[in-house]
Amino acid sequence: MGRWDALEPPVRAWFARRVVVLGAESTGTTTLSRDLAEALRTRGGPHSLTRWVPEYGRELTVAKPAVARAPAARRGFPKPTVFDLDRSDADFEAVAARQSAEEERAARTGGPVLVCDTDALATTVWQERYVGRTTEAVHILANAMPPRALYLLTAHEDVPFHEDGLRDGEELRPWMTERFRTVLSARDVPWQEVRGDRSTRLRLALEAVDRLLEEG
C-alpha cells in the first residue's frame, strides 16, 4: 500500500479490495457506500484515491420515464411514472454489464479499497424481483466478477421506507433482504449485515474494512 502510487492501472485493479454494499429498496445502500468512500478518503495517503461506483440501475430507472415523457406529452397522455415501466431481461443484462465495466474502470484509478453501490450479483436478485427469474447472461456476468473482499448487506428493519418517485416495493423489502441473505450465504464470500442508524452503520463498515486491511 505504501507504494500504491507506483502501481500501473491494471495492477491497482488486481490488488484493490472491492467492498460492495447491497440491500433491498430504500435501505440506505447508497448512503452507506458514499459515507464509507468519503470516510476512507479523509484518511489521506493512498486512501485519498478511494473511488465510489454508483448504481447504474437507478440511473437507467431515471432515464426510461424521461425518454417516454416527451412523446406522451405531445400526444396529450399522462406522463409515465416508475409504475408504468416495463423492465425486460435485456435491461438487467445491460445493467449488470455496465455496472461491472464501471467498477473495473474505477478500480484501475482508485485506491486500495473500492466501494461499490451494488454489483452484478445484486442484479440477479433485482431481476428475480421484477421479472421472476434470473437469466443465464446475468448469472454469467455475476460469476465473472473479480473477487469480492466483502459484501455489506443493509438491513431494512431500522430504515423507514422513503418514496422518492422511483421506488415501488415497500412491501417487498423483507423478501428482498432475506433473498440477499440466501444468495450471499450460498457463495464463498465474506459478508456482513449492518444495522442501526447512519453513524452506527458507517462505524461497522469501517471496522470491517480495517479488518480486511489488517489481513494484508
C-alpha positions in Angstrom: 0.0 0.0 0.0 2.9 2.3 0.7 3.9 2.2 -3.0 0.3 2.4 -4.4 1.2 5.5 -6.5 3.8 3.4 -8.4 1.3 0.7 -9.5 0.1 0.7 -13.1 -3.7 0.8 -13.6 -4.2 -3.0 -14.3 -2.2 -3.8 -11.1 -4.2 -1.4 -9.0 -7.4 -3.1 -10.2 -6.0 -6.5 -9.3 -5.0 -5.5 -5.8 -7.9 -3.3 -4.9 -10.1 -4.7 -2.1 -13.6 -4.5 -3.6 -16.3 -3.8 -1.0 -19.9 -4.0 -2.3 -22.9 -2.5 -0.5 -26.2 -4.1 -1.4 -29.7 -4.3 0.0 -33.4 -4.0 -0.7 -35.1 -0.8 -1.8 -34.7 2.2 0.4 -32.4 0.5 3.0 -29.5 3.0 2.8 -27.2 1.3 0.4 -26.3 4.5 -1.4 -25.9 6.5 1.8 -23.7 3.9 3.4 -21.5 3.3 0.3 -20.9 7.1 -0.2 -20.3 7.6 3.5 -17.8 4.8 3.5 -15.9 6.0 0.5 -15.7 9.5 1.9 -14.5 8.3 5.3 -11.7 6.4 3.7 -10.7 9.4 1.5 -10.3 11.5 4.6 -7.6 9.2 5.9 -5.2 10.6 3.2 -2.3 8.8 1.6 -3.4 6.2 -1.0 -6.9 6.1 0.6 -7.4 9.7 -0.7 -7.9 8.0 -4.1 -10.8 5.9 -2.9 -13.5 5.6 -5.6 -17.2 5.1 -5.3 -19.1 3.3 -8.0 -22.7 4.4 -8.2 -25.7 2.2 -9.0 -26.3 2.2 -12.8 -29.7 0.6 -12.4 -31.0 3.7 -10.7 -29.7 5.9 -13.5 -31.5 3.7 -16.0 -34.7 3.9 -14.0 -34.5 7.7 -14.1 -33.8 7.8 -17.8 -36.5 5.4 -19.0 -39.5 7.5 -17.9 -37.7 10.7 -19.1 -37.5 9.3 -22.6 -41.1 8.3 -22.6 -42.5 11.6 -21.3 -41.7 13.7 -24.4 -43.9 11.7 -26.8 -46.6 11.2 -24.2 -46.8 15.0 -23.6 -47.0 15.7 -27.3 -50.0 13.3 -27.6 -51.7 14.6 -24.5 -51.2 11.5 -22.5 -50.4 11.5 -18.8 -46.7 11.5 -18.1 -45.3 7.9 -17.4 -44.1 7.1 -13.9 -41.9 4.4 -12.5 -45.1 2.3 -12.1 -45.5 2.3 -15.9 -42.0 1.0 -16.7 -41.6 -2.3 -18.5 -38.4 -4.0 -17.3 -37.0 -6.5 -19.7 -34.3 -9.2 -19.4 -32.2 -7.0 -21.7 -32.4 -4.1 -19.2 -31.0 -6.3 -16.4 -28.3 -7.7 -18.7 -27.3 -4.2 -19.7 -27.3 -3.1 -16.0 -25.0 -6.0 -15.0 -22.6 -5.4 -17.9 -22.5 -1.6 -17.3 -22.1 -2.0 -13.5 -19.2 -4.3 -14.0 -17.5 -2.1 -16.6 -17.8 1.0 -14.4 -16.4 -0.9 -11.4 -13.4 -2.1 -13.4 -12.7 1.4 -14.6 -12.8 2.8 -11.1 -10.6 0.0 -9.8 -7.8 1.0 -12.3 -7.6 4.6 -11.0 -8.7 4.3 -7.3 -7.1 3.4 -4.0 -6.6 0.2 -2.1 -10.3 -0.1 -1.3 -13.0 0.3 -4.0 -16.5 0.9 -2.7 -19.4 -0.2 -4.9 -23.0 0.6 -4.6 -24.3 -2.8 -5.8 -22.9 -5.1 -8.4 -23.8 -7.8 -11.0 -24.6 -10.3 -8.2 -27.2 -7.9 -6.8 -28.6 -7.5 -10.3 -29.5 -11.2 -10.2 -31.8 -10.6 -7.2 -33.3 -7.4 -8.7 -34.1 -9.3 -12.0 -35.7 -12.0 -10.0 -37.7 -9.4 -8.1 -39.1 -7.7 -11.3 -39.4 -10.5 -13.8 -39.5 -13.6 -11.7 -36.2 -15.2 -12.8 -32.6 -14.6 -13.5 -31.3 -15.1 -17.0 -28.1 -17.0 -17.8 -26.5 -13.9 -19.2 -26.8 -12.1 -15.9 -25.6 -15.2 -14.0 -22.5 -15.3 -16.2 -21.7 -11.7 -15.5 -22.1 -12.2 -11.8 -19.8 -15.2 -11.8 -17.2 -13.4 -13.9 -16.7 -10.6 -11.4 -13.3 -10.1 -9.8 -13.1 -11.5 -6.2 -15.0 -9.5 -3.6 -13.3 -8.7 -0.4 -16.5 -8.0 1.4 -20.3 -7.6 1.0 -22.2 -5.3 3.3 -25.9 -6.0 3.4 -28.1 -3.2 4.6 -31.0 -4.4 6.8 -34.4 -3.0 6.1 -35.9 -3.2 9.6 -34.5 0.0 11.0 -34.7 2.2 7.9 -38.1 3.9 7.1 -39.2 3.5 3.5 -38.7 6.7 1.6 -40.8 7.2 -1.5 -38.8 9.3 -4.0 -40.8 8.7 -7.1 -38.5 5.8 -8.3 -39.4 3.2 -5.7 -42.4 0.9 -5.7 -41.6 -2.1 -3.4 -42.0 -1.2 0.3 -43.9 -4.4 1.0 -41.2 -6.5 -0.8 -38.3 -5.3 1.3 -38.5 -8.2 3.8 -38.4 -10.7 1.0 -35.5 -9.0 -0.8 -33.5 -8.8 2.4 -34.0 -12.5 3.0 -33.2 -13.3 -0.6 -29.9 -11.4 -0.4 -29.0 -13.3 2.8 -29.7 -16.6 1.0 -27.7 -15.6 -2.1 -24.7 -14.4 -0.1 -24.7 -17.4 2.2 -24.6 -19.7 -0.8 -21.3 -18.1 -2.1 -17.8 -18.4 -0.8 -17.5 -14.7 0.0 -17.3 -12.7 3.3 -20.4 -10.7 4.1 -21.8 -8.8 7.0 -25.2 -7.4 7.7 -25.3 -3.9 9.1 -28.0 -2.4 11.2 -28.5 0.8 13.3 -28.6 4.4 12.5 -26.4 6.1 9.8 -23.4 6.6 12.1 -23.6 3.1 13.5 -23.7 1.6 10.1 -20.6 3.6 9.0 -18.7 2.6 12.1 -19.5 -1.1 11.5 -18.5 -0.8 7.8 -15.2 0.9 8.7 -14.4 -1.7 11.3 -15.0 -4.5 8.7 -12.8 -2.7 6.1 -10.0 -2.2 8.7 -10.1 -5.9 9.4 -9.6 -6.6 5.7 -6.6 -4.2 5.5 -5.0 -5.7 8.6 -5.0 -9.1 7.0 -2.8 -7.8 4.3 
